[in-house]
Amino acid sequence: LNQLHSRPPTRKNKKYLFRSLKSTKFFQCTELDWVEVGLQVCRQGHNMLNLLINRKQLNYLHLDYNFNLKPTKTLTTKERKKSRFGNAFHLTREILRLTKLIVDSHVQYRLGNVDAYQLADGLQYTFNHVGQLTGMYRYKYR
């Protein structure tokens, strides 16, 4: 009866997944301010969208740093058809644009160009007028 209810022996040297991942060069810890993180997200998002544009070899489309997509020349019908992107691309672009608006307002506050009241007012305006400032509503998924 004693043998039936005894537990199997447990392993003594327990491996911790996060600790072993942390010791590799791929997973490292860093302390970052969230405004710096926002700036990095905007920069990497811009790079990502540019890579997608270059992947389709559409060098006549220009993505500026405010995430506006504009043609650099008058496009032919064939170029227009080729340069159509899906809803996912444009939705990502609009989300990044909103992120950039918010991060830029915080950057202006950090630089001392606006005071806390102006920052709060600007952020409140931004979040209440997302539809007018971005145009995300055009790319909703059905």
C-alpha positions as a Markdown table, in Angstrom:
| # | Residue | x | y | z |
|---|---|---|---|---|
| 1 | Leu | 0.0 | 0.0 | 0.0 |
| 2 | Asn | 2.9 | 2.3 | 0.7 |
| 3 | Gln | 4.3 | 1.8 | -2.7 |
| 4 | Leu | 1.0 | 2.7 | -4.5 |
| 5 | His | 0.8 | 6.2 | -2.9 |
| 6 | Ser | 4.4 | 7.3 | -3.1 |
| 7 | Arg | 5.3 | 10.0 | -5.7 |
| 8 | Pro | 7.9 | 9.5 | -8.4 |
| 9 | Pro | 11.2 | 11.2 | -7.6 |
| 10 | Thr | 11.5 | 14.8 | -8.8 |
| 11 | Arg | 14.5 | 16.2 | -10.6 |
| 12 | Lys | 16.7 | 18.3 | -8.2 |
| 13 | Asn | 18.3 | 20.7 | -10.7 |
| 14 | Lys | 15.4 | 22.7 | -11.9 |
| 15 | Lys | 15.9 | 24.6 | -15.2 |
| 16 | Tyr | 14.5 | 28.1 | -15.5 |
| 17 | Leu | 13.5 | 29.1 | -19.0 |
| 18 | Phe | 13.8 | 32.9 | -18.6 |
| 19 | Arg | 17.1 | 32.7 | -16.8 |
| 20 | Ser | 18.6 | 30.5 | -19.5 |
| 21 | Leu | 17.3 | 32.7 | -22.3 |
| 22 | Lys | 18.6 | 35.8 | -20.5 |
| 23 | Ser | 22.1 | 34.4 | -20.6 |
| 24 | Thr | 22.1 | 34.3 | -24.4 |
| 25 | Lys | 23.0 | 37.3 | -26.6 |
| 26 | Phe | 19.5 | 37.4 | -28.1 |
| 27 | Phe | 17.6 | 38.3 | -25.0 |
| 28 | Gln | 18.9 | 41.2 | -23.0 |
| 29 | Cys | 17.4 | 43.6 | -20.5 |
| 30 | Thr | 17.6 | 47.4 | -20.9 |
| 31 | Glu | 16.0 | 50.4 | -19.2 |
| 32 | Leu | 14.3 | 52.7 | -21.7 |
| 33 | Asp | 12.1 | 55.7 | -21.3 |
| 34 | Trp | 8.7 | 55.2 | -23.0 |
| 35 | Val | 9.2 | 58.3 | -25.2 |
| 36 | Glu | 12.4 | 56.7 | -26.5 |
| 37 | Val | 10.5 | 53.5 | -27.1 |
| 38 | Gly | 7.8 | 55.5 | -29.0 |
| 39 | Leu | 10.5 | 57.1 | -31.2 |
| 40 | Gln | 12.0 | 53.7 | -31.9 |
| 41 | Val | 8.6 | 52.3 | -32.8 |
| 42 | Cys | 8.0 | 55.1 | -35.2 |
| 43 | Arg | 11.4 | 54.7 | -36.8 |
| 44 | Gln | 11.2 | 51.0 | -37.1 |
| 45 | Gly | 7.6 | 51.2 | -38.4 |
| 46 | His | 8.8 | 53.7 | -41.1 |
| 47 | Asn | 11.6 | 51.3 | -42.1 |
| 48 | Met | 9.1 | 48.4 | -42.2 |
| 49 | Leu | 6.7 | 50.2 | -44.5 |
| 50 | Asn | 9.6 | 51.4 | -46.7 |
| 51 | Leu | 10.8 | 47.8 | -47.0 |
| 52 | Leu | 7.3 | 46.7 | -48.1 |
| 53 | Ile | 7.2 | 49.5 | -50.7 |
| 54 | Asn | 10.7 | 48.6 | -52.0 |
| 55 | Arg | 9.7 | 44.9 | -52.0 |
| 56 | Lys | 7.1 | 45.7 | -54.6 |
| 57 | Gln | 9.6 | 47.9 | -56.5 |
| 58 | Leu | 7.4 | 51.0 | -56.2 |
| 59 | Asn | 10.2 | 53.5 | -56.1 |
| 60 | Tyr | 7.8 | 56.2 | -57.4 |
| 61 | Leu | 5.9 | 56.1 | -54.0 |
| 62 | His | 7.3 | 58.2 | -51.2 |
| 63 | Leu | 6.5 | 57.6 | -47.5 |
| 64 | Asp | 7.4 | 60.7 | -45.5 |
| 65 | Tyr | 8.1 | 60.7 | -41.8 |
| 66 | Asn | 4.5 | 61.6 | -40.9 |
| 67 | Phe | 3.4 | 58.4 | -42.7 |
| 68 | Asn | 1.8 | 60.1 | -45.7 |
| 69 | Leu | 2.1 | 58.0 | -48.9 |
| 70 | Lys | 2.5 | 60.2 | -51.9 |
| 71 | Pro | 3.5 | 59.5 | -55.5 |
| 72 | Thr | 6.7 | 61.3 | -56.7 |
| 73 | Lys | 5.4 | 61.6 | -60.3 |
| 74 | Thr | 2.1 | 61.3 | -62.2 |
| 75 | Leu | 1.3 | 57.6 | -62.3 |
| 76 | Thr | 0.2 | 55.7 | -65.3 |
| 77 | Thr | -2.8 | 53.4 | -65.0 |
| 78 | Lys | -0.5 | 50.3 | -64.8 |
| 79 | Glu | 1.5 | 52.0 | -62.0 |
| 80 | Arg | -1.7 | 52.9 | -60.2 |
| 81 | Lys | -2.9 | 49.3 | -60.3 |
| 82 | Lys | 0.5 | 48.0 | -59.2 |
| 83 | Ser | 0.8 | 50.4 | -56.3 |
| 84 | Arg | -2.3 | 49.4 | -54.5 |
| 85 | Phe | -1.7 | 48.1 | -51.0 |
| 86 | Gly | -4.1 | 46.1 | -48.9 |
| 87 | Asn | -6.0 | 47.3 | -45.8 |
| 88 | Ala | -3.4 | 45.9 | -43.5 |
| 89 | Phe | -0.7 | 48.1 | -44.9 |
| 90 | His | -2.8 | 51.3 | -44.6 |
| 91 | Leu | -4.2 | 50.4 | -41.2 |
| 92 | Thr | -0.6 | 49.9 | -39.9 |
| 93 | Arg | 0.3 | 53.2 | -41.5 |
| 94 | Glu | -2.5 | 55.1 | -39.8 |
| 95 | Ile | -1.8 | 53.5 | -36.4 |
| 96 | Leu | 1.8 | 54.5 | -36.7 |
| 97 | Arg | 0.7 | 58.0 | -37.7 |
| 98 | Leu | -1.4 | 58.3 | -34.5 |
| 99 | Thr | 1.5 | 56.9 | -32.5 |
| 100 | Lys | 3.8 | 59.5 | -34.0 |
| 101 | Leu | 1.4 | 62.4 | -33.2 |
| 102 | Ile | 1.3 | 61.3 | -29.6 |
| 103 | Val | 5.0 | 60.7 | -29.2 |
| 104 | Asp | 5.8 | 64.0 | -30.9 |
| 105 | Ser | 3.6 | 66.0 | -28.6 |
| 106 | His | 5.4 | 64.4 | -25.6 |
| 107 | Val | 8.8 | 65.1 | -27.2 |
| 108 | Gln | 7.7 | 68.8 | -27.5 |
| 109 | Tyr | 6.8 | 68.8 | -23.8 |
| 110 | Arg | 10.1 | 67.2 | -22.9 |
| 111 | Leu | 12.0 | 69.8 | -24.9 |
| 112 | Gly | 10.1 | 72.5 | -23.0 |
| 113 | Asn | 8.4 | 74.0 | -26.0 |
| 114 | Val | 4.9 | 73.4 | -24.5 |
| 115 | Asp | 3.8 | 73.3 | -20.9 |
| 116 | Ala | 1.8 | 70.5 | -19.2 |
| 117 | Tyr | -1.6 | 72.2 | -19.8 |
| 118 | Gln | -0.9 | 72.5 | -23.5 |
| 119 | Leu | 0.2 | 68.9 | -23.6 |
| 120 | Ala | -2.9 | 67.6 | -21.9 |
| 121 | Asp | -5.1 | 69.7 | -24.2 |
| 122 | Gly | -3.3 | 68.5 | -27.3 |
| 123 | Leu | -3.5 | 64.9 | -26.2 |
| 124 | Gln | -7.2 | 65.2 | -25.4 |
| 125 | Tyr | -7.9 | 66.8 | -28.8 |
| 126 | Thr | -5.8 | 64.0 | -30.5 |
| 127 | Phe | -7.7 | 61.2 | -28.9 |
| 128 | Asn | -11.1 | 62.8 | -29.5 |
| 129 | His | -10.5 | 63.6 | -33.2 |
| 130 | Val | -8.7 | 60.4 | -34.3 |
| 131 | Gly | -11.1 | 60.1 | -37.2 |
| 132 | Gln | -10.2 | 63.5 | -38.6 |
| 133 | Leu | -6.5 | 63.3 | -37.9 |
| 134 | Thr | -5.8 | 59.9 | -39.3 |
| 135 | Gly | -8.5 | 58.3 | -41.5 |
| 136 | Met | -8.3 | 54.8 | -39.9 |
| 137 | Tyr | -12.0 | 54.3 | -40.5 |
| 138 | Arg | -11.4 | 53.8 | -44.2 |
| 139 | Tyr | -9.5 | 50.6 | -43.6 |
| 140 | Lys | -11.6 | 48.7 | -41.2 |
| 141 | Tyr | -11.8 | 44.9 | -41.4 |
| 142 | Arg | -15.1 | 43.3 | -42.1 |
